[in-house]
Amino acid sequence: MQSLKKPSIKLDWNNGSVDGANWRERAGLALLRLAAVATRSPERPGFSKMAAGISALFPSDKFIRVQFDDDTVYQFPYGDAYWSVLCAPGFRYEPEIDGFVRRCARENIDYVFLDCGANFGYWSCRTSSKAAGGQRAIAIEASSESYGHAMRNRALNDNRFEAHHRAISDENGQAVTLFGGHKHEQRSLIAMSETDCGTETVRTVNLDGLNSVDLAHEKTVVKLDVEGMEVRALEGGTQWLNGDALVIFEDHGSDRDHLTAKAMKERFGLRIFAGSPTGEFTEIVDFEQLTRLKKVRRKGYDFFASASPFWIDFMLTAPSR
C-alpha cells in the first residue's frame, strides 16, 4: 500500500478546504472545481479533456483524498479525468443512487450492497459508512489498476468492505479478456471497436457463486456498472432475483431501443423505477417514458429494478422526511 504513505492532498467535500497542496496544486484544484461546475449539466461534456489539460498545466503526482460529510475517505490520482468532479464541494455523484442510500439510512433499512464494476470502490466506501447505516458491501472489479485503487480506498476506510478482483459474468472461473484503454471507467469484457485491444486477462465470477450472502434472510442491492454485461450478469444470478433483491442498472442515453431495460422487464420479470436525489421513485410502465427521460445521448441513466415485494413497496411509498 505504498500510495497510502505517499503525500496526498486532503480535500473537505463539505466546505472545500484544502490541506497539503502547494501553490501549483491549489491552482490546479481551483480550475478543476470550476470545470466540474461548468460542465455539470447535462453530463459533464468536455470535463475529461479539461481535467487532462489542467493537470498538464499544473502537474502533481500526489493523490487527492476527499473527506466526505460522514466517516468516508475517498482517494484518486490528482487530475483524474473521471473522479476529479469530486473536487467541487458538495458534488453528488450519481445523485439517484445517493438519494436511495440516504433514504435507506433515514428509514433504518439494512441490506447487502454488491458493487459490480466497483472501479475505485466509491459506492462500497459510501454504503459501508456509519452515515449510510454501516451496510455490508462487496466490491467486484475486473481491472487490476482500478482494483488496486479500490484496495487502497478499502484500507483508508478501515477495511470495512470486501473486495474481489474478478469480472462479473454468467459463469464462474472463466479466463476472459478485458478491453479498454486509458479511460478506466470504460473498461469492459466487450470490445467497443475492431481496434480495441485487450489489456489483461481476468477470471469471472457469477452472482450465484457468491455464497457468502444469505439470500434467504438478507435484503440485497446489486449495482451493475459493467459496461454492457448487465444482462449476462443477471443470467448468473437467478438465486438473487428470487430473493429480496434490488438491481441498480444503467441504461445509456445512446441506446434508443432501451435494450437493457427491456431485458430487465421482459426476460427477468422485474418492475423498473426511476430514482431521484430525494429518494422518491417513479415507476416506468412503458418504454416511451424512458425515451422522454433519456434526453442526453452521451449520458448513462441509472434505474432501479426488482420483483421483491419489499423493494417494490419501498419504491411505491413516499420517503420519510
N, C-alpha and C positions, 0 to 999 in steps of 0.2 A: 504494500500500500504506500508506495513512495510518494504519490501525489497528495496524501494526507499530510505529509511533513513539508511538502513544497509550499512556499509562500502563497497565500491566497488573498484576494480582495474580498472583504466582508461587506455585504450589502443588505441593509434592512429593507425588506419588502414593504413594510408598512409606511415608514417615513422617508425612505430613500437615502438615509445616511450611509456614508462610505468610510471604511477604515482599511488601512493597509495599501493604499494606492498612491503612486507618485503623480506628479502634475500631468504627465503624458497619459497615464491610465485614467485619471479623472476626466481629462478632456475627451478621451475615447468613450467613457461611460456616459458623459453628458450627451454626446452625439448619438450613442446607441439608444438612450432614452427618447430623444427627440424622434429618431427614426421609428421606434416602436409605436409611439403615439401617432405619428403622422401616417403610418401605414396600417393602423389598427383596423380600418374599415376599407373595403369589405373583408379582406382576408390577407392582410399584410403584404399587398403586392409590392414587389421590389425590395422587401426587407432584407432578404438573404444577400443580395448584391450590395446593399448599403452597408450591412454589417461587415462584409468582406472588405469593402473599401475603407471603412473606419478603422478596422483592426490592422490594416496595412499601413494606414497613415499614422496611427498611434498604437504601435505594436506592444505586446506583452506576452510572456509565456506563462503567466500566472493563471490560476483558476478563479472564477467568481463563485463565491459561496453565499447564497441567499438565505437569510434567516426570515422565515415566514412569521405570521402573527400567531403561531402556535409553537410546538416544540419541533418543528420540521426544519431541517437544513438541507439545501439542495445545491449541488456543485456542478459546474460545467466549465469548459475552457473559455477564457476571455475571448470575445469576438465570435463565439459560436453562432453560425448563421441561422440556427433554429431557436435555440434556447435563450438567446440574448434579449428576446422580448421581455423576459422577466426582470431586466434592468429598469423597466418603467415601474415606479412604485404603484402597488395595488393592482397590477395587471393580472387578470384572472384567466388562466389558461384553460381552454375547453370549458367555457362557463356553464354549459348544460350539465356536464358531469360534476363540476364544482357545486352547482345548486343541488344536485342529487345527494352528494356526500354530506353537505352541510345540513340538509333536511333530515337525513337519516340520523345524524348526530343529535339534532334537536329532539327527535322523536324516539331516541334511545333504541334504534334498530341495529341489531348485530348481524354481521354477515361475514363470509369469507370472500375476499376480493382476489380474483385471479387475473393478473395483469399480463395478458398475452400480447407480445410485442411491446415489452416494457420500456425499450430504449434505455434511457439513463435511470429509470426507476422512479419517475416523478410521482405517478399515482400510487405506487407502493409506499413511497415516503409519506404522502399526504393521508391516505386512508388508514395507515397504521399509527397516525399521530393521536395524542390524547384528545385533541380538539375534535377529531373525527370519530372518537369512541374507541380508539385503540383496536381497530379491526385486524384480524389476521390477514396478511397479504402475501401472495405468492407471485413473484416476478419471473417471467419466462422471456428470454431474449435470445435471438439467433445469432446476432452479430457479436463476435468476440470483442471488438472495440467497444461497442455500446454496453455489453455485459460487464466489461471492466469498469466502466463509469458507474454502472448500477451497483456493483460490489463496493465501490468507494463510497457511494451515497448510502449504502446499507451500513457501512462501518461508521459513517458520520452520524447516523441515526440509531446508534446502539444496537445494530444488527437485529432490528425488530421485525424484519420481514425476511421471508425465504427467497432465494434466487436460484434459477436454473439456466444454464447455458444450453438451450435446446430450441428447436424450431417447432412451433405448433402445427400439426397436420392431422390427417385422419388415421395414421398408423404410427406405431411405436418403433423406435430403433433403426429407422432407415437413415442411410447416409445421403444427404441431399446437398445441392449446390446453392449457395446464397449469392444473389446477384445485387448489383448496385454499386455506384461509385462513391464520390466524396460526400454525398448527402446521406448521412447516417439514418435520417428519419425515413428514407425511401427504400431501404434495402429489403429485398423480397426473395421468395423462392421462385418467383415468376420473372423471367427475362422481359423487360419492357420493350426491347427492340432487338434486331438481329445483331447489333454491335455491342449489346450489353454483355459484359464479361463477368464470369463467376469470380468471386473474391475469396471464397473459402468454402470448406465442407463442414457441415454440422449435422448432428443427429436429431431425429424428430422425436416428439412425444405427443400423444393424443390426450384429450381431456380425461377419458375414462381410464387412462394409465396412471393418473394422479390419484393413487389410492389413499393418500394421507388425509383426504377430506371425507367426513361422514355425511354423505349426501342425504341420508335418511333423516338426519336431525339438524342439519345446518342450512341456513339460507345462504345462497351463493350469488355473487355478482361476477360475471365473466366479461371482461373488457377485451374486445377483439380489435387490435390495431395491427393487422398482419398483412397489409398491402396486397389485397386480392385473395387471400387464403381463408377468408372468414367462413365460407360455406364448407370447405373441406375440414376446417377446424371443428365445426359443429357436427359434421358427419362422424367424427371420432368422439363425440360427447353425448351420446343418447341417454346415458345414465344421468347426466347433469340436467338435461332438458326435462326428464321425468320427475325431477325434484323441484324444490323452491329456488329455481334459477332465474336470474335476470341477465339478459345479454345486452351489452352496450356495443354497438357496431357503427361503422362508418359507411355511409352511402354517398359517394362522391358526386359533386355538382356536375362533373363532366359526363356522368352516366345518366343520360336522359331516359333510359329504359328502367332504371332503378332495380338492377338485377339482384343486388344483394338483399334489398328489402323484400323483393318478390320471393326470393328463396326462403327468407325468414318466415313469411306468411304462408306460402303455398307448399313448400317442401317440409318445413318443420312445424307448421301449425301454430306459430306464435302471433300474438297480437302486438302491434307496433305503436309506439308512442313517441312524440316529440317532447323533449325536455325544455327547461328554461333555467336561467340563472337563479330564479327564486324557488326552484324545486316544484313548480307546477308542471303538469303534463297534459298534453292534448293527444287523444287517440287518432291514429291515421286509419281512416276507414276506407279510403280509396287512394289509388296512386296519383290521382290528379292533385291531391294535397301535397304530395312530395314534389311534383313539378312546380307548384307555386312556391313551396318553401325553399327549394334548391335554386336560388336565383343566380348564384355566382359559380361559374363553371370551374374555377380554379380552387374552390373550397371543398374540404371534406366535412360533411354534416354528420353529427352524432345523433343516433336514435337508440331507443330502448325497446327491447322485445322480450316477451315472456308468455308462458302458458300457465304460470303459477297463480293460483287464486290469491295468494298473499300479495305478490308483487302487483298483480292487476288491480286489486283493491287499493293498494298503496297509491298507484298512479291515477286512479279514478277519484281519489279523495283529495280534497283541498289540503294543502300543507298547514301545519300548525304554525303560529306566529310567535 
